[in-house]
Amino acid sequence: MLSTRQKQLLARLIESEQFMTVEFLAKWLEVSAKTVRNDLDTLASFLEGRDSLLQRVPGKGVQLVTDNEEKLLESLELTDSLLDREVQLTMISLYLLLNNKVTIQDVADEFFLSRTSVQHLLREVEELFDQYNLQLSKEVRKGLFVYGTERSKRKAVFYWLTRQGTNLDTLSRWLAIASAEQELAEEWIDICEQERGVAYSEDSRPALAIYLIWWKRRVDGMHIVFVPKKQRIANPVSGGVATYLNQLSTDQALRVNEENFIHQIFDQIKVVKYKFEANDLDHYQKEYTFCRYLIDQISSILQVNLSADRKLNNDLIYHVKAAFLRIEEGTEIDNPYTEEIKIRFRAIYEMVHQITLDIGYRLIAAEVAYLTMHISSALERSNSKRYLPNVIVVCTTGLATSSILMTKLEHIEPGFNLLRIVHSQELEQELDPEEIDFILTTSKQAAPNISDIKTYRVSPLLLDDEKAKIQHEAHKIVNRKQLQRFNQVYQQPRSVVPTLFDEQIHYHKSQDWYEAIALAAQPLLQAGYIKQGYIQEMIMSVERNGTYMVFLPKVAFVHAHPDNVLKEGISMTIFDEELVFGSKNPEKVKIIIVLAIKESHNQDFLQLYRYLENPEVFHQLLNDRKEKWRKKN
C-alpha cells in the first residue's frame, strides 16, 4: 500500500537516470530525511517481485534499477484505486469469484504484489468471504477455489461490484466482455427502466450491466439460484430478462427463482427519478408502512407537517425498499457522506436512528445517513420557520442599504427569522439575549454590552464569504434547536453520568484548537482505542465542516470516520481556559469530547448531550475543575 507521497517518490525515481541523495528528495518533498528513508524502505518492499530494486549507495544516494518501467508506471495507476485497503481487498475478492481457477501467483501478478503479501491479504479476504457464507480453499497444485451456494456468490459479487471505488474497467477486462454482451445488458436495463417507470443513476448503470453479463453467463452454465418463497412475488420481471429465461429453459422453478432474483437486484439499484407513486406498487406495502411511521413521528417531534410531502414519501419508499433487501441479504451500502451528515444534521440523524430502532430496525450508519438526507431535504422544502435563527439587522446608512441587504438575506438557505431592523442607537434597548441568536450589522461600531451575542459585520451587498459564514451559523443554530427539541420530547434522564472509557475526566491547558484535539484524544490513543490517523481526521473534519460539532455552548463533540477506531470509547477533556475552536466560524470551547464510535447504534452521544445540556451539571463540572486546579497549585 503506497501513500500519495510514496507514489510521487517512486515516480521521481522512475524518471531519474542518476543517483539522488536523501537530502535532495527530502527538500523536494518538503519532509524530513527520516521520512524519506522510511518511504524508501516501504518502496523497497513494494518493488519486491516486480523485477525492480532500489540501489542505495552511501555517499551517492538512491537509484531505481528496473527492466520494466512501463509495468511500474501501470502499477502506480493501479494503486490509485488500491490506496484504500478495503478497495484492494474487494478487488482481490472479486478476482477470485469471477475467475474459476487462479493461483497465488496469478493474484500477485494481477495486483503487482509479492507472493508473501498475497498470503497475508488472503487472510483478510477469507474474513470478507465469511460474511457471505463463502469459503476460500487453497489446494496444492490446483490453486484457489471459492466454495458456497450460488446465491451467496451472487450476493457477494453484487455488493462488491457496486461498492464505491471498485474499478469497473478492470472487471470488464477480467470478464473479457464482448460488445454484443454489453449491448444486450444495456437493452435489458432500458426495458426495465421503461417498465418500472424509473431512471437508474449514471453511476449505477455500468456496474449493473457488468453484473447482468456475469449473471447470464452463470445461468447459461446452469448455475441456478434459489429464492425463498417468502421473498418471491408474482410477475417479478418481464421484458428482455423474462424472454431470455423462457428461451433458455422450460423449467418453471428455474424461471421463478431467477426472475425473482433479478427483480431483487433491480430493486436495489439507485434511482434518480421515477414515474409511479411508490405506495401504489403492490410489493411496497411494508416499506410504505415503515416510511409513513417515520415521517409522522418526525413531524410530531419537530411540529412540522412532512406528511403531505409526496416527494419525501416516494423517495423514502424507493430507498427503503432497497434497504430492506440489503438487510435480508445481509449486505451493506456505502455512504461517502455519513460522517458529514452526523455532524451537519445530527438532530435528524439521531431522530431517524432512535425511531427506527424503536420499531425494531437496527440500521447501519450509512442507511441512517441516507434517510437523514431525504428528511433534511423535505424540511428545507417545508419552509417552516420554527427552528430558524432569530436575527436583528443593524443598518446605519439608509433605506437603500437596508433594502438591498434584506433582499439578499431572503434568498439565503436555510433562512432567518428577521425580527427587526434597527439603528445602532436603538440596539441596546431592543436587545433581548434570550430572544436573539445573532446580529448582522453594516456598522463598524457595536453596542458595548452585546459581547455575549455573536455579531457579524456584512456588506449590504452580502459578499460570498459573508454569505457562507452566516449560512454556516444559521444551519448550526437550526441543528442545535432541533436537537434540543428532540431531547425534550424523548425526556430521557439527564442526571445519568455518561460512561467514559477510562471513567475519568481529563484536564489540560491549550489555546490552540489543533493541539487541544490531540490532547483530548491522547488517552484513547495511549489505551489502544484509536490509531494516530484518527486525530488528524478529526482535525480535518473541523477544517472541512466548520464548528457544527459544537452542539452545546462551549462543548465540542469531535469524531471522524471509524476506519481508525480499534475499540469504541469516549474521552472528555476540560481545558483550563476557553479556547477559540475551529478556523471557519470559530466557537469558544471549554470541553472537548472525543467520540471513538464505529457504528450508529452507540447511544453515548445522546447520553452525553443530555447530561451536559443540564446547566447545573455543566457548571458543576467546571467548578470541580477549578477546585482540583486550586488544590494542585
C-alpha positions as CSV (number, residue, x, y, z in Angstrom):
1,M,0.0,0.0,0.0
2,L,1.6,3.3,-1.1
3,S,0.7,6.7,0.1
4,T,0.4,9.6,-2.3
5,R,3.8,10.9,-1.2
6,Q,5.4,7.5,-1.8
7,K,3.9,7.3,-5.2
8,Q,5.3,10.7,-6.0
9,L,8.7,9.5,-4.8
10,L,8.6,6.3,-6.9
11,A,7.5,8.3,-10.0
12,R,10.5,10.6,-9.5
13,L,12.9,7.6,-9.2
14,I,11.4,6.1,-12.4
15,E,12.1,9.4,-14.2
16,S,15.6,9.8,-13.0
17,E,18.6,8.1,-14.5
18,Q,21.1,9.0,-11.8
19,F,21.5,8.7,-8.0
20,M,19.7,11.2,-5.8
21,T,20.5,11.9,-2.2
22,V,18.1,11.5,0.6
23,E,18.6,15.2,1.5
24,F,17.6,16.3,-2.1
25,L,14.5,14.1,-2.0
26,A,13.5,15.4,1.4
27,K,13.8,19.0,0.2
28,W,11.8,18.2,-2.9
29,L,9.0,16.5,-1.0
30,E,9.2,19.1,1.9
31,V,9.6,16.4,4.5
32,S,12.4,15.2,6.8
33,A,15.2,13.0,5.7
34,K,14.0,10.4,8.2
35,T,10.6,10.3,6.5
36,V,12.2,9.8,3.1
37,R,14.3,6.9,4.5
38,N,11.1,5.3,5.8
39,D,9.4,5.8,2.5
40,L,12.3,4.2,0.7
41,D,12.0,1.2,2.9
42,T,8.3,0.9,2.0
43,L,9.2,1.2,-1.7
44,A,11.8,-1.5,-1.4
45,S,9.1,-3.9,-0.1
46,F,6.7,-2.7,-2.8
47,L,9.3,-3.4,-5.6
48,E,9.9,-7.0,-4.3
49,G,8.8,-9.4,-7.0
50,R,8.5,-6.7,-9.7
51,D,11.9,-7.2,-11.4
52,S,13.0,-3.9,-9.8
53,L,15.0,-2.8,-6.8
54,L,16.4,0.3,-5.1
55,Q,20.1,0.6,-5.2
56,R,21.3,2.6,-2.1
57,V,24.9,3.6,-2.0
58,P,26.4,5.6,0.9
59,G,27.6,9.0,-0.2
60,K,25.8,8.8,-3.6
61,G,22.2,8.3,-2.7
62,V,19.5,6.1,-4.2
63,Q,18.7,5.0,-7.7
64,L,16.0,2.7,-9.1
65,V,17.1,-0.3,-11.1
66,T,14.4,-1.8,-13.3
67,D,13.9,-3.7,-16.5
68,N,10.3,-2.8,-16.9
69,E,9.5,0.9,-16.3
70,E,6.2,0.6,-18.1
71,K,4.9,-2.1,-15.7
72,L,5.9,0.1,-12.8
73,L,4.0,3.0,-14.2
74,E,1.0,0.8,-14.7
75,S,1.3,-0.3,-11.1
76,L,1.3,3.4,-9.9
77,E,-2.0,3.9,-11.8
78,L,-3.5,0.8,-10.3
79,T,-2.5,1.8,-6.8
80,D,-4.7,4.9,-7.2
81,S,-7.7,2.6,-6.7
82,L,-5.9,0.5,-4.1
83,L,-4.8,3.2,-1.7
84,D,-7.9,2.2,0.3
85,R,-7.2,-1.2,1.8
86,E,-10.9,-2.1,1.7
87,V,-11.0,-1.4,-2.0
88,Q,-7.9,-3.6,-2.5
89,L,-9.4,-6.5,-0.6
90,T,-12.7,-6.0,-2.5
91,M,-10.9,-6.2,-5.9
92,I,-9.0,-9.3,-4.9
93,S,-12.2,-11.0,-3.7
94,L,-13.9,-10.2,-6.9
95,Y,-10.9,-11.5,-8.9
96,L,-11.2,-14.8,-7.1
97,L,-15.0,-15.0,-7.5
98,L,-15.1,-14.0,-11.2
99,N,-12.3,-16.4,-12.2
100,N,-12.9,-20.2,-11.9
101,K,-9.3,-21.1,-11.1
102,V,-6.5,-18.8,-10.0
103,T,-3.2,-19.3,-8.2
104,I,-1.4,-17.1,-5.7
105,Q,1.0,-16.2,-8.4
106,D,-1.9,-15.1,-10.6
107,V,-3.1,-12.7,-7.8
108,A,0.4,-11.5,-7.3
109,D,0.9,-10.7,-11.0
110,E,-2.5,-9.1,-11.4
111,F,-2.2,-6.8,-8.4
112,F,1.5,-6.1,-8.5
113,L,2.2,-7.8,-5.2
114,S,4.7,-10.3,-3.8
115,R,3.5,-13.8,-3.1
116,T,4.2,-13.1,0.6
117,S,1.9,-10.0,0.5
118,V,-0.8,-12.1,-1.2
119,Q,-0.6,-14.7,1.5
120,H,-1.2,-12.0,4.2
121,L,-4.0,-10.4,2.3
122,L,-5.8,-13.7,1.7
123,R,-6.4,-14.0,5.4
124,E,-8.4,-10.8,5.3
125,V,-10.1,-11.9,2.1
126,E,-11.3,-15.0,3.9
127,E,-13.0,-12.8,6.5
128,L,-14.8,-11.0,3.8
129,F,-16.0,-14.3,2.3
130,D,-17.1,-15.5,5.7
131,Q,-19.7,-12.7,5.8
132,Y,-21.4,-14.3,2.8
133,N,-21.0,-17.9,4.0
134,L,-18.3,-18.4,1.4
135,Q,-15.1,-20.3,2.0
136,L,-11.7,-19.9,0.3
137,S,-9.8,-23.1,-0.3
138,K,-6.2,-23.3,-1.1
139,E,-5.5,-26.6,-2.8
140,V,-2.0,-27.8,-3.6
141,R,-1.0,-27.7,-7.3
142,K,-4.6,-26.5,-8.2
143,G,-4.9,-23.0,-6.8
144,L,-7.6,-21.0,-5.0
145,F,-11.3,-22.0,-5.1
146,V,-14.3,-20.3,-3.6
147,Y,-17.0,-22.7,-2.2
148,G,-20.5,-21.7,-1.2
149,T,-24.1,-21.5,-2.5
150,E,-24.8,-19.8,-5.8
151,R,-26.9,-17.2,-4.0
152,S,-24.1,-16.4,-1.7
153,K,-21.7,-16.0,-4.5
154,R,-24.1,-13.7,-6.4
155,K,-24.8,-11.6,-3.3
156,A,-21.1,-11.1,-2.7
157,V,-20.4,-10.2,-6.4
158,F,-23.3,-7.7,-6.5
159,Y,-22.3,-6.0,-3.3
160,W,-18.6,-5.7,-4.1
161,L,-19.3,-4.7,-7.7
162,T,-21.5,-1.8,-6.7
163,R,-19.1,-0.6,-3.9
164,Q,-17.6,2.9,-4.2
165,G,-14.0,2.6,-5.6
166,T,-14.5,-0.7,-7.4
167,N,-12.6,-0.5,-10.7
168,L,-15.2,-1.4,-13.4
169,D,-12.7,-1.2,-16.2
170,T,-10.6,-3.8,-14.6
171,L,-13.6,-6.1,-14.0
172,S,-14.6,-5.7,-17.7
173,R,-11.0,-6.8,-18.7
174,W,-11.2,-9.8,-16.4
175,L,-14.5,-10.9,-17.9
176,A,-13.4,-10.1,-21.5
177,I,-16.9,-8.7,-22.2
178,A,-17.9,-8.8,-25.9
179,S,-19.7,-5.8,-27.5
180,A,-22.8,-7.9,-28.1
181,E,-23.0,-8.8,-24.4
182,Q,-22.7,-5.2,-23.4
183,E,-25.4,-4.1,-25.8
184,L,-27.8,-6.9,-24.6
185,A,-27.2,-5.9,-20.9
186,E,-27.9,-2.2,-21.7
187,E,-31.0,-3.2,-23.6
188,W,-32.3,-5.1,-20.6
189,I,-31.7,-2.1,-18.3
190,D,-33.5,0.2,-20.7
191,I,-36.5,-2.1,-20.9
192,C,-36.5,-2.4,-17.1
193,E,-36.5,1.3,-16.6
194,Q,-39.4,1.7,-19.0
195,E,-41.5,-1.0,-17.3
196,R,-40.7,0.3,-13.8
197,G,-41.0,3.9,-14.7
198,V,-37.7,4.8,-13.2
199,A,-34.3,6.1,-14.2
200,Y,-31.2,4.5,-12.6
201,S,-28.3,6.6,-11.7
202,E,-25.5,7.0,-14.2
203,D,-23.0,5.7,-11.7
204,S,-25.2,2.5,-11.2
205,R,-25.8,1.5,-14.8
206,P,-22.2,0.4,-15.7
207,A,-22.0,-1.8,-12.6
208,L,-25.5,-3.2,-13.3
209,A,-24.5,-4.0,-16.9
210,I,-21.4,-5.9,-15.8
211,Y,-23.4,-7.8,-13.2
212,L,-26.1,-8.8,-15.7
213,I,-23.5,-10.1,-18.2
214,W,-21.9,-12.2,-15.4
215,W,-25.3,-13.3,-14.2
216,K,-26.3,-14.5,-17.7
217,R,-23.1,-16.5,-18.0
218,R,-23.8,-18.2,-14.7
219,V,-27.3,-19.1,-15.8
220,D,-26.1,-20.3,-19.2
221,G,-23.8,-22.6,-17.4
222,M,-26.7,-23.9,-15.3
223,H,-25.5,-22.3,-12.0
224,I,-29.0,-21.8,-10.7
225,V,-30.1,-19.8,-7.7
226,F,-32.8,-20.5,-5.1
227,V,-35.0,-17.7,-3.7
228,P,-37.1,-18.5,-0.6
229,K,-40.9,-18.5,-1.1
230,K,-41.4,-15.6,1.4
231,Q,-39.3,-13.4,-0.8
232,R,-41.0,-14.2,-4.1
233,I,-43.7,-12.1,-5.7
234,A,-46.0,-12.7,-8.7
235,N,-44.8,-11.5,-12.1
236,P,-41.4,-10.2,-10.8
237,V,-39.8,-9.3,-14.2
238,S,-40.8,-9.2,-17.8
239,G,-39.2,-7.8,-20.9
240,G,-35.8,-8.9,-22.0
241,V,-34.8,-10.9,-18.9
242,A,-38.0,-12.9,-18.9
243,T,-37.7,-13.5,-22.6
244,Y,-34.2,-14.8,-22.2
245,L,-35.2,-17.2,-19.4
246,N,-38.2,-18.5,-21.3
247,Q,-36.0,-19.3,-24.3
248,L,-33.3,-20.9,-22.1
249,S,-35.5,-23.4,-20.2
250,T,-39.0,-24.8,-19.8
251,D,-38.2,-25.5,-16.1
252,Q,-40.8,-23.4,-14.2
253,A,-38.9,-23.5,-10.9
254,L,-35.8,-22.2,-12.7
255,R,-37.6,-19.3,-14.2
256,V,-39.4,-18.3,-11.0
257,N,-36.3,-18.3,-8.9
258,E,-34.2,-16.4,-11.5
259,E,-36.9,-13.9,-12.3
260,N,-37.3,-13.1,-8.5
261,F,-33.6,-12.9,-8.0
262,I,-33.1,-10.4,-10.8
263,H,-36.2,-8.5,-9.6
264,Q,-34.5,-8.0,-6.3
265,I,-31.3,-6.9,-8.0
266,F,-33.2,-4.2,-9.9
267,D,-34.9,-3.1,-6.6
268,Q,-31.5,-2.4,-5.1
269,I,-30.2,-0.1,-7.8
270,K,-30.1,3.6,-7.1
271,V,-32.9,5.5,-8.7
272,V,-32.6,9.2,-9.7
273,K,-36.2,9.7,-10.9
274,Y,-39.5,7.7,-11.0
275,K,-42.9,7.9,-12.7
276,F,-45.1,5.8,-10.4
277,E,-46.2,6.6,-6.9
278,A,-44.3,4.1,-4.7
279,N,-47.3,3.4,-2.4
280,D,-49.3,2.2,-5.4
281,L,-46.9,-0.6,-6.1
282,D,-48.2,-3.9,-4.6
283,H,-44.9,-5.2,-3.3
284,Y,-44.0,-2.0,-1.5
285,Q,-46.6,-2.1,1.3
286,K,-44.2,-3.0,4.1
287,E,-42.0,-0.1,3.1
288,Y,-44.9,2.3,2.8
289,T,-46.0,1.5,6.4
290,F,-42.4,2.0,7.7
291,C,-42.0,5.3,5.9
292,R,-45.3,6.7,7.0
293,Y,-44.5,5.9,10.6
294,L,-41.1,7.5,10.4
295,I,-42.4,10.7,8.7
296,D,-45.3,11.0,11.1
297,Q,-43.0,10.6,14.2
298,I,-40.5,13.2,13.0
299,S,-43.4,15.6,12.0
300,S,-44.7,15.2,15.5
301,I,-41.3,15.8,17.2
302,L,-40.4,18.8,15.2
303,Q,-44.0,20.1,14.9
304,V,-43.7,20.4,11.2
305,N,-46.1,18.8,8.6
306,L,-44.0,16.5,6.4
307,S,-46.8,14.0,5.8
308,A,-48.1,16.0,2.8
309,D,-44.7,15.9,1.0
310,R,-45.3,13.4,-1.8
311,K,-41.7,13.6,-2.9
312,L,-40.4,12.7,0.5
313,N,-42.9,9.8,0.7
314,N,-41.9,8.3,-2.7
315,D,-38.1,9.0,-2.3
316,L,-38.1,7.3,1.1
317,I,-40.1,4.3,0.0
318,Y,-37.9,3.7,-3.1
319,H,-34.8,3.9,-0.9
320,V,-36.2,1.8,1.9
321,K,-37.2,-1.0,-0.5
322,A,-33.6,-1.4,-1.4
323,A,-32.5,-1.0,2.3
324,F,-34.9,-3.8,3.4
325,L,-33.5,-6.1,0.7
326,R,-30.0,-5.3,1.9
327,I,-31.0,-6.2,5.4
328,E,-32.5,-9.5,4.3
329,E,-29.4,-10.3,2.2
330,G,-27.0,-9.3,4.9
331,T,-25.3,-6.8,2.7
332,E,-24.3,-3.2,3.4
333,I,-24.3,0.0,1.4
334,D,-21.6,2.7,1.2
335,N,-22.4,6.3,2.0
336,P,-19.5,8.7,1.5
337,Y,-21.4,11.4,3.4
338,T,-22.1,9.6,6.6
339,E,-19.6,11.4,8.8
340,E,-20.6,14.8,7.5
341,I,-24.3,14.0,7.9
342,K,-23.6,13.1,11.6
343,I,-22.0,16.5,12.0
344,R,-24.2,18.8,9.9
345,F,-27.6,17.2,10.6
346,R,-27.0,15.5,13.9
347,A,-30.5,16.2,15.2
348,I,-32.3,14.5,12.3
349,Y,-29.8,11.7,12.3
350,E,-30.4,10.9,16.0
351,M,-34.2,11.0,15.4
352,V,-34.1,8.6,12.5
353,H,-31.8,6.3,14.4
354,Q,-33.9,6.3,17.5
355,I,-37.3,5.9,15.8
356,T,-36.2,3.1,13.5
357,L,-34.6,1.4,16.5
358,D,-37.8,1.7,18.5
359,I,-39.8,-0.2,15.8
360,G,-37.2,-3.0,15.5
361,Y,-34.9,-1.9,12.7
362,R,-31.2,-1.8,13.6
363,L,-29.9,0.1,10.6
364,I,-26.2,0.7,9.9
365,A,-24.9,4.3,10.0
366,A,-24.8,4.6,6.2
367,E,-28.6,3.7,5.9
368,V,-29.5,6.1,8.7
369,A,-27.5,8.9,7.0
370,Y,-29.3,8.3,3.7
371,L,-32.7,8.5,5.4
372,T,-31.5,11.7,7.2
373,M,-30.6,13.2,3.8
374,H,-34.1,12.6,2.5
375,I,-35.8,14.1,5.6
376,S,-33.5,17.1,5.8
377,S,-34.3,17.9,2.2
378,A,-38.0,17.7,2.9
379,L,-37.6,20.0,6.0
380,E,-36.0,22.7,3.8
381,R,-38.8,22.3,1.2
382,S,-41.4,22.8,4.0
383,N,-40.4,26.4,4.5
384,S,-41.0,26.0,8.2
385,K,-39.5,28.9,10.2
386,R,-39.9,27.2,13.6
387,Y,-36.2,26.4,14.1
388,L,-34.6,29.3,12.1
389,P,-32.3,31.6,13.9
390,N,-33.7,34.9,15.3
391,V,-31.7,37.8,13.8
392,I,-31.6,41.6,14.3
393,V,-30.2,43.7,11.5
394,V,-28.4,46.9,12.4
395,C,-28.3,49.3,9.5
396,T,-26.8,52.8,9.8
397,T,-26.7,54.2,6.3
398,G,-30.3,54.4,5.0
399,L,-33.2,52.8,3.3
400,A,-31.4,51.7,0.1
401,T,-28.7,49.9,2.2
402,S,-31.3,48.1,4.3
403,S,-33.5,47.3,1.3
404,I,-30.8,45.5,-0.7
405,L,-29.4,43.7,2.4
406,M,-32.9,42.4,3.3
407,T,-33.4,41.2,-0.3
408,K,-30.1,39.4,-0.2
409,L,-31.0,37.7,3.1
410,E,-34.3,36.5,1.8
411,H,-32.5,34.3,-0.7
412,I,-30.2,32.5,1.8
413,E,-30.9,29.0,2.9
414,P,-32.0,27.9,5.4
415,G,-33.2,31.4,6.1
416,F,-33.8,33.6,9.2
417,N,-36.5,34.9,11.4
418,L,-35.7,38.6,10.8
419,L,-37.0,40.2,14.0
420,R,-36.5,43.8,13.0
421,I,-34.1,46.4,11.5
422,V,-32.7,48.9,14.0
423,H,-30.3,51.8,14.2
424,S,-27.2,51.3,16.3
425,Q,-28.5,53.7,18.9
426,E,-31.7,51.5,19.3
427,L,-29.8,48.2,19.6
428,E,-29.3,48.2,23.4
429,Q,-32.9,48.9,24.2
430,E,-34.1,46.3,21.6
431,L,-31.7,43.7,22.8
432,D,-33.0,40.6,24.5
433,P,-30.3,37.9,24.7
434,E,-32.8,35.2,25.2
435,E,-34.6,36.1,22.0
436,I,-31.7,36.8,19.6
437,D,-29.4,34.2,18.1
438,F,-27.1,36.6,16.3
439,I,-26.8,40.1,15.0
440,L,-26.0,41.3,11.5
441,T,-24.6,44.8,11.1
442,T,-23.3,47.1,8.4
443,S,-21.7,49.3,11.0
444,K,-18.1,49.2,12.3
445,Q,-19.3,50.0,15.8
446,A,-21.2,47.7,18.0
447,A,-23.1,48.3,21.2
448,P,-20.9,47.9,24.3
449,N,-22.9,45.2,26.1
450,I,-23.5,42.7,23.3
451,S,-20.3,40.7,23.7
452,D,-22.2,37.5,24.5
453,I,-24.2,37.6,21.3
454,K,-22.4,36.8,18.0
455,T,-22.3,39.7,15.7
456,Y,-21.4,39.5,12.0
457,R,-20.4,42.7,10.1
458,V,-21.5,42.4,6.5
459,S,-21.6,44.5,3.4
460,P,-25.1,45.4,2.2
461,L,-24.3,43.5,-1.0
462,L,-23.6,40.4,1.1
463,L,-20.4,39.1,-0.4
464,D,-19.8,35.4,-1.0
465,D,-17.6,34.8,2.1
466,E,-20.0,36.7,4.3
467,K,-22.9,34.7,3.0
468,A,-21.1,31.4,3.6
469,K,-20.3,32.4,7.2
470,I,-23.8,33.4,8.2
471,Q,-25.3,30.4,6.3
472,H,-23.0,28.1,8.4
473,E,-24.1,29.9,11.6
474,A,-27.8,29.5,10.6
475,H,-27.5,25.8,9.8
476,K,-25.7,25.3,13.1
477,I,-28.4,27.0,15.1
478,V,-31.2,25.0,13.3
479,N,-29.4,21.8,14.2
480,R,-29.0,22.8,17.9
481,K,-32.6,23.8,18.2
482,Q,-33.9,20.6,16.6
483,L,-31.6,18.5,18.9
484,Q,-32.8,20.4,21.9
485,R,-36.4,19.7,20.8
486,F,-35.8,16.0,20.3
487,N,-34.2,15.8,23.7
488,Q,-37.3,17.4,25.3
489,V,-39.7,15.1,23.6
490,Y,-37.9,11.9,24.5
491,Q,-37.4,13.1,28.1
492,Q,-34.5,10.8,28.9
493,P,-33.0,11.3,32.4
494,R,-30.3,14.0,32.3
495,S,-28.7,13.1,35.6
496,V,-27.2,9.8,34.4
497,V,-23.4,10.1,34.4
498,P,-22.2,9.0,31.0
499,T,-19.7,6.2,30.6
500,L,-16.2,7.4,29.7
501,F,-13.8,4.7,28.5
502,D,-11.5,5.2,31.5
503,E,-14.1,6.5,33.9
504,Q,-12.3,9.8,34.4
505,I,-12.3,13.4,33.2
506,H,-9.0,14.8,31.9
507,Y,-7.7,18.3,32.2
508,H,-5.3,20.3,30.1
509,K,-4.1,23.8,29.1
510,S,-4.1,24.9,25.5
511,Q,-5.1,27.8,23.4
512,D,-4.5,26.0,20.0
513,W,-7.5,24.0,18.9
514,Y,-5.4,21.6,16.8
515,E,-3.3,20.8,19.9
516,A,-6.5,20.7,22.0
517,I,-8.0,17.9,19.9
518,A,-4.7,16.0,20.0
519,L,-4.6,16.3,23.8
520,A,-8.2,15.3,24.2
521,A,-7.7,12.2,22.0
522,Q,-4.4,11.2,23.7
523,P,-6.0,9.0,26.4
524,L,-7.8,6.9,23.8
525,L,-4.7,6.7,21.6
526,Q,-2.5,5.6,24.5
527,A,-5.1,2.9,25.6
528,G,-5.2,1.5,22.1
529,Y,-8.8,2.6,21.2
530,I,-7.8,4.7,18.2
531,K,-5.0,4.9,15.7
532,Q,-2.9,8.1,15.2
533,G,-4.7,8.8,11.9
534,Y,-8.0,9.3,13.8
535,I,-6.6,12.5,15.4
536,Q,-5.6,14.0,12.0
537,E,-9.0,13.1,10.5
538,M,-10.9,14.8,13.4
539,I,-8.8,18.0,12.8
540,M,-9.6,17.8,9.0
541,S,-13.3,17.3,9.8
542,V,-13.3,20.6,11.8
543,E,-11.4,22.3,9.0
544,R,-13.8,21.0,6.3
545,N,-17.2,21.2,8.2
546,G,-16.6,24.2,10.4
547,T,-17.9,24.1,14.0
548,Y,-21.2,22.2,13.6
549,M,-20.0,19.7,16.2
550,V,-20.3,22.4,19.0
551,F,-23.8,21.1,19.7
552,L,-23.9,22.7,23.1
553,P,-22.4,26.1,24.1
554,K,-18.7,25.6,24.9
555,V,-18.8,21.8,24.3
556,A,-17.3,20.3,21.1
557,F,-18.1,16.7,20.2
558,V,-15.4,15.6,17.7
559,H,-15.2,12.3,15.8
560,A,-14.2,11.0,12.4
561,H,-14.6,8.0,10.0
562,P,-14.5,4.8,12.1
563,D,-11.7,3.2,9.9
564,N,-9.2,4.3,12.5
565,V,-11.2,3.2,15.5
566,L,-9.9,0.0,17.1
567,K,-12.3,-0.1,20.1
568,E,-15.3,2.0,21.0
569,G,-14.7,4.6,23.7
570,I,-15.3,8.2,24.7
571,S,-13.0,10.6,26.4
572,M,-13.8,14.0,28.0
573,T,-11.3,16.8,28.5
574,I,-11.9,20.1,30.3
575,F,-9.5,22.9,29.4
576,D,-8.2,25.5,31.9
577,E,-9.4,28.4,29.8
578,E,-11.8,28.8,26.9
579,L,-10.1,28.3,23.6
580,V,-11.1,29.6,20.1
581,F,-12.2,26.3,18.4
582,G,-12.1,26.0,14.6
583,S,-11.0,28.2,11.8
584,K,-14.3,28.5,10.0
585,N,-16.9,30.3,12.2
586,P,-14.9,29.6,15.4
587,E,-16.6,28.9,18.7
588,K,-15.4,29.4,22.3
589,V,-15.0,25.9,23.7
590,K,-14.3,24.7,27.3
591,I,-14.8,21.0,26.9
592,I,-13.8,18.6,24.1
593,I,-15.4,15.2,23.9
594,V,-13.7,12.7,21.6
595,L,-16.2,10.0,20.3
596,A,-14.5,6.9,19.0
597,I,-17.6,5.2,17.7
598,K,-17.8,2.5,15.0
599,E,-21.5,2.5,14.3
600,S,-24.7,4.4,14.6
601,H,-26.1,2.3,17.4
602,N,-23.9,3.8,20.2
603,Q,-26.2,5.8,22.5
604,D,-23.3,7.6,24.3
605,F,-23.6,10.7,22.2
606,L,-27.2,11.4,23.3
607,Q,-26.3,10.4,26.8
608,L,-23.5,12.9,26.9
609,Y,-25.6,15.6,25.3
610,R,-28.4,15.1,27.8
611,Y,-26.0,15.1,30.7
612,L,-24.2,18.3,29.6
613,E,-27.3,20.1,28.5
614,N,-28.3,20.4,32.1
615,P,-26.8,23.8,33.2
616,E,-26.3,22.6,36.8
617,V,-24.2,19.6,35.6
618,F,-22.2,21.8,33.3
619,H,-21.3,24.4,35.9
620,Q,-20.6,21.7,38.5
621,L,-18.1,20.1,36.1
622,L,-16.3,23.5,35.7
623,N,-16.4,24.2,39.4
624,D,-14.9,20.8,40.2
625,R,-12.2,21.6,37.7
626,K,-11.4,24.9,39.4
627,E,-11.3,23.2,42.8
628,K,-8.9,20.5,41.6
629,W,-6.7,23.1,39.9
630,R,-6.6,25.2,43.1
631,K,-5.6,22.2,45.2
632,K,-2.9,21.2,42.7
633,N,-1.4,24.6,42.6
